Amino acid sequence: MGISFDNLAPPRWGGEVPDRVERPACRLGPDLVIDPPVVLSPMAAVTNPPFRMICREMGAGMVVTEMIHARLLLEGDERTLQFLDLRKNEHPVGVQLFGNDPVMLAEAAARVVEEGADSVDLNMGCPMKKIVTSGCGAGLLKNTDLIYEIFKTMGDAVDVPLTGKIRAGWEDSNAVDVGLAMQDAGASAVTIHGRTRGEMYDGHADLGVIAELKRAVDLVVIGNGDVRDWQSARRMFHATNCDAVMVARGALGNPWVFREIKADLDGLAIPAPPDLDDRRRVLTRHVELYVETFGVERTTFEIRKHLLWYFRGSAGEKVLRKALRGLKTQADILEALDAACEACRLASPEPPIQASS
């Protein structure tokens, strides 16, 4: 299932949005502070080192790796080990694991901490069928006893903050039960996406469920779902009283969303949308980081989706799609960017790049 942008609408909450919302830096432990309290969400095949570093440079207070299969990590799977490429300038960075065996997850947690993880996150929110049928991801939401055992066992193995990313529930909300199980086991924070597994990515995030969880637990609560700009982040903070927000689809092609949210939390003027020169600079940086990390051949294939996200809804999108067909070198990629930027430049007025969440 690909990432969809078709349902990006305000979350389920009809209240007024205040003129200002203040949130201090979010502390997960003695040595881990999220400042600003805005986190890049783990996203499979997306939140690799290049994208994480771009988002940190744009103002994200913390980033999280894509989910890592605990068993494959311990077996030394080469592709899985690449997910543990943590860069010095991207910290604080959390590593997300998925699995359902407490002992195996504890061993994997110890391994990722050795590699430099500032926190360890458990995926309890992935709704994909192939994940949940094995009792992992959102499938864990049906077993709070197992959730407790997993966090307790991981806590005995590592001394960094443990967090979990959940959904509102499986079909009905049981987020409070899950949060309390995590709390009793010694977890530090819970990130909650305001949709159930049954809802997948349909409809809108339910901010009421997030607010209910925040009232019920002493954990740090990070709100997630439909945060795509500073306005929706402000709404999330105000409606739920969450300690931090997590941005997922809203950052795809729009890493500037982090600087906007940071400015709003700091009480500063919201930065103007990036002009073409700013876009070109960040795009070039993203390409360079990708080549440095993965080499040219892999970059020419994997960078395409990112470039299309950057130009989504602009005059350059059609030009870029055509140019992407024959990419073979880094120079080809940069030429494609130039062509897309020129198409945007010729459009009048210059169309904004559409944000996504």
FIDREN-190833 format. One record per residue (C-alpha): residue number from 1; y, z, x. Coordinates in Angstrom, 1 decimal, m for minus. Layout:
% residues N
NUM	Y	Z	X $
...
//
This chain:
% residues 357
1	0.0	0.0	0.0 $
2	3.3	m1.0	1.5 $
3	6.5	1.0	1.3 $
4	8.3	0.2	m2.0 $
5	12.1	0.4	m2.6 $
6	11.9	m0.6	m6.3 $
7	12.3	2.9	m7.7 $
8	15.2	4.3	m5.8 $
9	17.2	6.1	m8.4 $
10	18.7	9.6	m8.7 $
11	16.2	12.4	m8.9 $
12	15.4	14.2	m12.2 $
13	18.3	16.5	m12.5 $
14	21.3	16.1	m14.8 $
15	23.7	18.7	m13.3 $
16	27.1	18.2	m11.8 $
17	27.3	17.6	m8.0 $
18	29.8	19.9	m6.3 $
19	32.6	18.8	m4.1 $
20	31.0	20.5	m1.1 $
21	27.7	22.0	m0.1 $
22	27.4	24.1	3.0 $
23	24.1	24.7	4.8 $
24	23.8	26.5	8.2 $
25	21.3	25.3	10.8 $
26	17.7	26.0	9.7 $
27	15.6	28.3	11.9 $
28	11.8	27.9	11.8 $
29	11.1	30.3	14.6 $
30	12.7	32.1	17.6 $
31	12.9	28.9	19.6 $
32	13.1	26.2	16.9 $
33	16.4	25.5	15.1 $
34	17.0	22.4	12.9 $
35	20.7	21.5	13.3 $
36	21.8	19.9	11.2 $
37	19.2	20.8	8.6 $
38	18.2	17.2	8.0 $
39	14.7	16.0	9.0 $
40	13.2	12.6	9.5 $
41	10.0	12.5	7.4 $
42	6.6	11.5	8.9 $
43	5.8	8.0	7.8 $
44	2.6	6.2	8.8 $
45	3.2	3.2	11.0 $
46	6.9	3.9	11.0 $
47	7.9	7.2	12.7 $
48	6.9	6.1	16.2 $
49	8.9	7.1	19.4 $
50	11.5	4.3	19.1 $
51	12.4	5.0	15.5 $
52	12.4	8.8	16.0 $
53	14.8	8.5	19.0 $
54	17.1	6.2	17.0 $
55	17.2	8.8	14.2 $
56	17.8	11.6	16.5 $
57	20.7	9.7	18.1 $
58	22.1	9.1	14.7 $
59	22.1	12.8	13.9 $
60	18.7	13.9	12.5 $
61	18.2	17.6	13.3 $
62	14.5	17.2	13.7 $
63	11.9	14.4	13.6 $
64	8.2	14.4	12.8 $
65	5.5	12.0	14.0 $
66	3.4	9.9	11.7 $
67	0.2	11.7	10.6 $
68	m2.5	12.1	13.3 $
69	m6.1	12.3	12.4 $
70	m7.4	15.6	13.9 $
71	m10.9	14.4	14.5 $
72	m9.9	11.1	16.1 $
73	m7.4	13.0	18.3 $
74	m10.2	15.4	19.5 $
75	m12.5	12.4	20.1 $
76	m10.0	10.9	22.4 $
77	m9.3	7.8	20.3 $
78	m6.9	5.6	22.4 $
79	m4.7	4.5	19.5 $
80	m4.5	8.0	18.1 $
81	m3.5	9.4	21.5 $
82	m0.5	7.1	21.5 $
83	0.9	9.0	18.6 $
84	1.3	11.9	20.9 $
85	3.9	10.1	23.0 $
86	6.7	12.7	22.7 $
87	9.9	11.9	24.5 $
88	12.1	14.4	26.2 $
89	15.2	13.4	24.3 $
90	13.7	13.5	20.8 $
91	13.1	17.2	20.6 $
92	12.8	19.1	18.4 $
93	9.8	17.2	17.2 $
94	7.0	18.2	14.9 $
95	3.5	16.7	15.0 $
96	1.8	16.1	11.7 $
97	m1.9	16.4	11.5 $
98	m4.3	15.5	8.7 $
99	m7.8	16.7	8.0 $
100	m9.5	19.5	6.1 $
101	m11.6	21.3	8.6 $
102	m9.9	24.5	9.7 $
103	m11.6	24.8	13.1 $
104	m11.0	21.1	13.9 $
105	m7.4	21.3	12.8 $
106	m6.9	24.5	14.9 $
107	m8.2	22.7	18.0 $
108	m6.0	19.7	17.3 $
109	m3.0	21.9	16.8 $
110	m3.6	23.5	20.2 $
111	m3.9	20.0	21.8 $
112	m0.6	18.8	20.3 $
113	1.2	21.9	21.4 $
114	m0.1	21.3	24.9 $
115	1.5	17.9	24.7 $
116	4.9	19.4	23.7 $
117	5.0	19.7	20.0 $
118	7.7	22.1	18.8 $
119	5.9	22.7	15.5 $
120	2.7	21.6	13.8 $
121	2.7	20.1	10.3 $
122	m0.2	19.7	8.0 $
123	m0.3	16.6	5.7 $
124	m1.0	17.8	2.2 $
125	1.1	15.1	0.4 $
126	m0.4	11.7	1.3 $
127	m1.4	10.2	m2.1 $
128	m3.4	7.2	m0.8 $
129	m6.9	6.9	m2.3 $
130	m8.7	6.6	1.1 $
131	m7.1	9.8	2.2 $
132	m7.5	12.0	m0.9 $
133	m11.1	11.0	m1.6 $
134	m12.1	12.7	1.7 $
135	m10.3	15.8	0.6 $
136	m7.4	15.3	2.9 $
137	m3.7	14.7	2.2 $
138	m2.8	15.5	m1.4 $
139	m6.4	16.2	m2.0 $
140	m5.9	19.6	m0.4 $
141	m3.6	20.6	m3.2 $
142	m6.6	21.3	m5.3 $
143	m7.9	24.0	m3.0 $
144	m5.5	26.8	m2.2 $
145	m8.2	28.9	m0.6 $
146	m8.9	26.2	1.9 $
147	m5.2	25.8	2.6 $
148	m5.0	29.5	3.4 $
149	m8.0	29.2	5.7 $
150	m6.5	26.2	7.5 $
151	m3.2	27.8	8.2 $
152	m4.7	31.1	9.2 $
153	m7.1	29.4	11.6 $
154	m4.3	27.2	13.1 $
155	m2.1	30.3	13.4 $
156	m4.7	32.0	15.5 $
157	m4.7	29.0	17.8 $
158	m1.0	28.3	18.5 $
159	2.2	30.2	18.7 $
160	4.6	27.5	17.4 $
161	5.8	27.4	13.8 $
162	3.3	25.9	11.3 $
163	4.6	23.8	8.4 $
164	3.0	21.8	5.6 $
165	4.2	18.8	3.7 $
166	3.1	19.0	0.0 $
167	3.7	17.3	m3.3 $
168	4.6	19.0	m6.5 $
169	0.9	19.1	m7.3 $
170	m2.1	16.9	m8.0 $
171	m1.5	16.0	m11.6 $
172	0.4	19.1	m12.7 $
173	2.6	21.2	m10.5 $
174	1.0	24.0	m8.5 $
175	3.5	24.0	m5.7 $
176	4.2	27.8	m6.0 $
177	0.5	28.6	m5.6 $
178	0.3	26.4	m2.5 $
179	3.4	27.8	m1.1 $
180	2.2	31.4	m1.5 $
181	m1.1	30.6	0.1 $
182	0.7	29.1	3.1 $
183	3.0	32.1	3.2 $
184	0.2	34.6	3.1 $
185	m1.5	32.7	6.0 $
186	1.6	32.9	8.2 $
187	3.2	29.5	7.8 $
188	6.9	29.1	8.6 $
189	8.0	26.3	6.3 $
190	7.0	24.1	3.4 $
191	8.3	20.6	2.7 $
192	7.9	19.6	m0.9 $
193	8.2	16.1	m2.3 $
194	9.2	16.4	m5.9 $
195	6.5	14.1	m7.3 $
196	2.8	14.9	m8.1 $
197	0.0	12.9	m6.5 $
198	m0.5	11.3	m9.9 $
199	3.0	10.0	m9.9 $
200	2.6	8.4	m6.5 $
201	6.1	7.0	m5.9 $
202	6.9	6.2	m9.5 $
203	9.7	7.8	m11.5 $
204	12.1	10.2	m9.8 $
205	11.7	13.3	m7.7 $
206	11.7	16.5	m9.8 $
207	14.3	18.8	m8.3 $
208	13.4	21.6	m10.7 $
209	9.9	21.9	m9.1 $
210	11.6	22.2	m5.7 $
211	14.0	24.9	m7.0 $
212	11.1	26.8	m8.5 $
213	9.2	26.9	m5.2 $
214	12.4	28.0	m3.3 $
215	12.8	30.9	m5.7 $
216	9.1	32.0	m5.4 $
217	8.5	32.0	m1.6 $
218	10.1	33.5	1.5 $
219	9.3	30.4	3.5 $
220	11.8	27.9	4.7 $
221	11.8	25.2	2.0 $
222	12.6	21.6	2.9 $
223	13.4	19.3	m0.1 $
224	12.1	15.8	m0.1 $
225	12.2	12.8	m2.4 $
226	14.8	10.2	m3.2 $
227	17.2	11.4	m0.5 $
228	18.8	8.1	0.5 $
229	22.5	9.0	1.2 $
230	24.9	11.9	1.6 $
231	25.4	12.1	m2.2 $
232	21.7	12.5	m2.9 $
233	21.3	15.0	m0.1 $
234	24.2	17.0	m1.5 $
235	22.5	16.9	m4.9 $
236	19.2	18.1	m3.4 $
237	20.8	21.0	m1.6 $
238	22.8	22.1	m4.7 $
239	20.1	21.7	m7.3 $
240	17.3	23.3	m5.4 $
241	19.0	25.7	m2.9 $
242	16.6	24.3	m0.3 $
243	17.2	25.2	3.3 $
244	17.0	21.6	4.6 $
245	16.3	18.1	3.4 $
246	13.9	15.5	4.6 $
247	14.7	11.8	4.6 $
248	11.9	9.2	4.3 $
249	12.5	5.8	2.9 $
250	16.3	6.4	2.9 $
251	16.2	6.1	6.7 $
252	14.4	2.7	6.9 $
253	16.9	0.2	8.1 $
254	19.6	2.9	7.7 $
255	19.4	5.5	10.4 $
256	23.2	6.0	9.8 $
257	22.2	8.1	6.8 $
258	21.8	11.1	9.2 $
259	25.3	10.9	10.5 $
260	26.6	10.7	6.9 $
261	24.7	13.7	5.7 $
262	25.7	15.7	8.9 $
263	29.4	14.8	8.3 $
264	29.2	16.0	4.7 $
265	27.6	19.3	5.6 $
266	30.2	19.8	8.3 $
267	33.0	19.2	5.8 $
268	34.2	16.1	7.6 $
269	35.1	12.6	6.2 $
270	32.0	10.5	5.6 $
271	31.9	7.8	8.3 $
272	32.5	4.3	7.3 $
273	29.4	2.1	6.8 $
274	28.4	0.5	10.1 $
275	30.1	m2.8	10.9 $
276	28.2	m5.7	12.4 $
277	29.0	m4.6	15.9 $
278	27.6	m1.2	15.3 $
279	24.5	m2.6	13.6 $
280	24.0	m5.0	16.4 $
281	24.2	m2.2	19.0 $
282	21.7	0.0	17.2 $
283	19.4	m2.9	16.5 $
284	19.4	m3.9	20.2 $
285	18.8	m0.3	21.2 $
286	15.8	m0.1	18.8 $
287	14.3	m3.3	20.2 $
288	14.8	m2.1	23.8 $
289	13.1	1.2	23.0 $
290	10.2	m0.6	21.3 $
291	9.6	m2.9	24.3 $
292	9.9	0.0	26.7 $
293	7.3	2.0	24.6 $
294	4.8	m0.7	23.5 $
295	5.5	m3.8	25.5 $
296	6.8	m7.2	24.3 $
297	3.7	m8.6	22.6 $
298	3.2	m5.6	20.3 $
299	6.9	m5.4	19.7 $
300	7.2	m8.9	18.4 $
301	4.8	m8.0	15.6 $
302	5.7	m4.4	14.7 $
303	9.5	m4.7	15.0 $
304	9.7	m7.3	12.2 $
305	9.5	m4.9	9.3 $
306	12.2	m2.7	10.9 $
307	14.5	m5.7	11.4 $
308	14.0	m6.8	7.8 $
309	14.8	m3.2	6.6 $
310	18.0	m3.3	8.6 $
311	19.1	m6.5	6.9 $
312	17.7	m5.9	3.5 $
313	20.0	m7.2	0.8 $
314	22.4	m8.9	3.2 $
315	23.2	m12.5	3.9 $
316	21.2	m12.2	7.1 $
317	17.9	m11.4	5.5 $
318	16.9	m14.9	4.6 $
319	17.9	m16.2	8.0 $
320	16.0	m13.4	9.7 $
321	12.8	m14.0	7.7 $
322	12.8	m17.6	9.0 $
323	13.6	m16.7	12.6 $
324	10.8	m14.0	12.7 $
325	8.0	m16.5	12.3 $
326	8.1	m17.6	16.0 $
327	8.8	m14.5	17.9 $
328	7.2	m14.4	21.3 $
329	9.7	m12.8	23.7 $
330	12.3	m10.1	23.7 $
331	14.9	m12.9	24.0 $
332	13.5	m14.4	20.8 $
333	14.0	m11.1	18.9 $
334	17.6	m10.8	20.1 $
335	18.3	m14.4	19.1 $
336	17.0	m13.7	15.7 $
337	19.3	m10.7	15.4 $
338	22.2	m12.9	16.5 $
339	21.4	m15.4	13.8 $
340	21.1	m12.7	11.1 $
341	24.4	m11.1	12.2 $
342	26.2	m14.4	12.2 $
343	25.0	m15.1	8.7 $
344	26.4	m11.7	7.7 $
345	29.6	m12.4	9.5 $
346	30.1	m15.7	7.6 $
347	29.5	m14.1	4.3 $
348	32.7	m12.9	2.6 $
349	33.2	m10.1	2.0 $
350	30.7	m8.7	4.5 $
351	27.8	m7.3	2.4 $
352	26.7	m3.8	3.1 $
353	23.1	m3.2	4.2 $
354	21.4	m1.5	1.3 $
355	20.3	2.1	1.9 $
356	16.8	3.1	0.8 $
357	15.0	6.4	0.1 $
//
